[in-house]
């Protein structure tokens, strides 16, 4: 009978370890780690965006963020949402486990058409930021009525 023994110095061990880390990071890491951008910058938060004829709708998960620490800016068709998640401090206590994210969040979104940011509504409730972003009037589809008759030119 032959015994099968794993050799740790085999050439494919490092590849296998890299693949294991990839799958571990993709399926078991918290969302704020797996969504961090590759350049090591601001963390990315999960969001959903919908559209209808008149508006865009955005829902973003920002659990534990103070609404005063959220900044929203927009121009033309570009929206930027930035938020700061501050570490909770307990006087006289030492942290034993720290799993909640701390740092800056930032998302930049380019919509297909211009947005009327002066009429945008933002509501933050239960850790979810909800934006209603009206489409700019000049960006909305128009119906043109066809008349029968001779052209005027």
KANOR-V129061 format. One record per residue. N is the residue number from 1. SS is DSSP state (H for helix, E for strand, C for the rest). PHI is phi in whole degrees, -180 to 180 (* if undefined). D_CENTER is the distance of its C-alpha to the mean C-alpha in Angstrom with 2 decimals. Layout:
n:N ss:SS phi:PHI d_center:D_CENTER
n:N ss:SS phi:PHI d_center:D_CENTER
This chain:
n:1 ss:C phi:* d_center:55.73
n:2 ss:C phi:-106 d_center:53.00
n:3 ss:C phi:-90 d_center:50.38
n:4 ss:C phi:-98 d_center:46.88
n:5 ss:C phi:-123 d_center:45.46
n:6 ss:C phi:-76 d_center:42.01
n:7 ss:C phi:-98 d_center:42.46
n:8 ss:C phi:-75 d_center:39.83
n:9 ss:C phi:-96 d_center:40.99
n:10 ss:C phi:-66 d_center:40.42
n:11 ss:C phi:-65 d_center:38.49
n:12 ss:C phi:-93 d_center:35.78
n:13 ss:H phi:-64 d_center:34.99
n:14 ss:H phi:-66 d_center:32.45
n:15 ss:H phi:-65 d_center:30.78
n:16 ss:H phi:-63 d_center:30.78
n:17 ss:H phi:-63 d_center:29.34
n:18 ss:H phi:-64 d_center:26.53
n:19 ss:H phi:-66 d_center:25.76
n:20 ss:H phi:-60 d_center:25.98
n:21 ss:H phi:-63 d_center:23.45
n:22 ss:H phi:-59 d_center:21.05
n:23 ss:H phi:-70 d_center:21.38
n:24 ss:H phi:-62 d_center:21.34
n:25 ss:H phi:-66 d_center:18.10
n:26 ss:H phi:-74 d_center:16.46
n:27 ss:H phi:-114 d_center:17.84
n:28 ss:H phi:-123 d_center:18.78
n:29 ss:C phi:-77 d_center:16.54
n:30 ss:C phi:-61 d_center:14.24
n:31 ss:H phi:-59 d_center:10.52
n:32 ss:H phi:-74 d_center:9.94
n:33 ss:H phi:-83 d_center:12.51
n:34 ss:H phi:-70 d_center:11.63
n:35 ss:C phi:-100 d_center:8.11
n:36 ss:C phi:-65 d_center:9.94
n:37 ss:C phi:-75 d_center:10.65
n:38 ss:C phi:-69 d_center:14.20
n:39 ss:C phi:-87 d_center:15.78
n:40 ss:C phi:80 d_center:15.41
n:41 ss:C phi:-82 d_center:13.58
n:42 ss:C phi:-64 d_center:10.86
n:43 ss:E phi:-71 d_center:8.76
n:44 ss:C phi:-108 d_center:5.04
n:45 ss:C phi:-102 d_center:3.98
n:46 ss:C phi:-73 d_center:3.98
n:47 ss:E phi:-152 d_center:4.61
n:48 ss:E phi:-126 d_center:7.84
n:49 ss:E phi:-132 d_center:9.81
n:50 ss:E phi:-125 d_center:13.63
n:51 ss:E phi:-145 d_center:16.53
n:52 ss:C phi:-130 d_center:20.20
n:53 ss:C phi:-63 d_center:23.12
n:54 ss:C phi:-108 d_center:22.52
n:55 ss:E phi:-140 d_center:18.91
n:56 ss:E phi:-106 d_center:15.21
n:57 ss:E phi:-128 d_center:13.48
n:58 ss:E phi:-129 d_center:9.90
n:59 ss:E phi:-121 d_center:9.20
n:60 ss:E phi:-126 d_center:6.61
n:61 ss:E phi:-86 d_center:7.99
n:62 ss:C phi:-133 d_center:9.49
n:63 ss:C phi:-65 d_center:12.76
n:64 ss:C phi:82 d_center:15.54
n:65 ss:C phi:-88 d_center:14.27
n:66 ss:C phi:-71 d_center:17.09
n:67 ss:H phi:-55 d_center:16.43
n:68 ss:H phi:-69 d_center:18.60
n:69 ss:H phi:-98 d_center:16.19
n:70 ss:E phi:-111 d_center:13.45
n:71 ss:E phi:-118 d_center:14.06
n:72 ss:E phi:-126 d_center:13.19
n:73 ss:E phi:-131 d_center:14.99
n:74 ss:E phi:-153 d_center:15.72
n:75 ss:E phi:-153 d_center:18.45
n:76 ss:C phi:57 d_center:19.66
n:77 ss:C phi:-113 d_center:16.77
n:78 ss:E phi:-111 d_center:14.16
n:79 ss:E phi:-120 d_center:11.74
n:80 ss:E phi:-126 d_center:10.40
n:81 ss:E phi:-118 d_center:8.87
n:82 ss:E phi:-124 d_center:10.18
n:83 ss:E phi:-148 d_center:11.19
n:84 ss:E phi:-119 d_center:13.82
n:85 ss:E phi:-101 d_center:14.48
n:86 ss:C phi:-96 d_center:18.24
n:87 ss:C phi:-69 d_center:20.47
n:88 ss:C phi:-79 d_center:22.87
n:89 ss:C phi:-114 d_center:26.44
n:90 ss:C phi:-118 d_center:29.55
n:91 ss:C phi:-64 d_center:32.79
n:92 ss:C phi:80 d_center:35.21
n:93 ss:C phi:-114 d_center:32.90
n:94 ss:C phi:-109 d_center:31.63
n:95 ss:C phi:-70 d_center:28.31
n:96 ss:C phi:-98 d_center:29.13
n:97 ss:C phi:-138 d_center:25.68
n:98 ss:C phi:-131 d_center:22.32
n:99 ss:C phi:-112 d_center:19.39
n:100 ss:C phi:-75 d_center:16.92
n:101 ss:C phi:-70 d_center:14.46
n:102 ss:C phi:-132 d_center:15.80
n:103 ss:E phi:140 d_center:14.60
n:104 ss:E phi:-98 d_center:12.32
n:105 ss:E phi:-108 d_center:8.57
n:106 ss:E phi:-158 d_center:7.61
n:107 ss:E phi:-133 d_center:5.55
n:108 ss:E phi:-120 d_center:8.33
n:109 ss:E phi:-124 d_center:8.91
n:110 ss:E phi:-111 d_center:12.48
n:111 ss:C phi:-81 d_center:13.96
n:112 ss:C phi:-64 d_center:17.16
n:113 ss:C phi:-133 d_center:19.33
n:114 ss:C phi:-65 d_center:19.81
n:115 ss:E phi:-118 d_center:18.61
n:116 ss:C phi:-86 d_center:21.06
n:117 ss:H phi:-65 d_center:19.12
n:118 ss:H phi:-69 d_center:22.38
n:119 ss:H phi:-113 d_center:22.12
n:120 ss:C phi:-73 d_center:18.45
n:121 ss:E phi:-115 d_center:18.23
n:122 ss:E phi:-126 d_center:15.74
n:123 ss:E phi:-130 d_center:16.46
n:124 ss:E phi:-118 d_center:15.26
n:125 ss:E phi:-148 d_center:16.97
n:126 ss:C phi:53 d_center:17.01
n:127 ss:C phi:80 d_center:13.73
n:128 ss:E phi:-121 d_center:11.81
n:129 ss:E phi:-93 d_center:11.12
n:130 ss:E phi:-119 d_center:12.47
n:131 ss:E phi:-114 d_center:13.11
n:132 ss:E phi:-112 d_center:15.99
n:133 ss:E phi:-116 d_center:16.27
n:134 ss:E phi:-66 d_center:19.78
n:135 ss:E phi:-71 d_center:20.52
n:136 ss:C phi:-62 d_center:23.07
n:137 ss:H phi:-55 d_center:26.59
n:138 ss:H phi:-70 d_center:27.51
n:139 ss:H phi:-95 d_center:24.61
n:140 ss:C phi:-77 d_center:25.63
n:141 ss:C phi:-68 d_center:27.86
n:142 ss:C phi:-118 d_center:31.48
n:143 ss:C phi:-100 d_center:34.36
n:144 ss:C phi:-110 d_center:37.56
n:145 ss:C phi:-77 d_center:40.77
n:146 ss:C phi:-97 d_center:43.41
n:147 ss:C phi:-105 d_center:46.97
n:148 ss:C phi:-85 d_center:50.13
n:149 ss:C phi:139 d_center:52.63
n:150 ss:C phi:-86 d_center:53.42
n:151 ss:C phi:-65 d_center:50.93
n:152 ss:C phi:-85 d_center:51.59
n:153 ss:C phi:-118 d_center:51.69
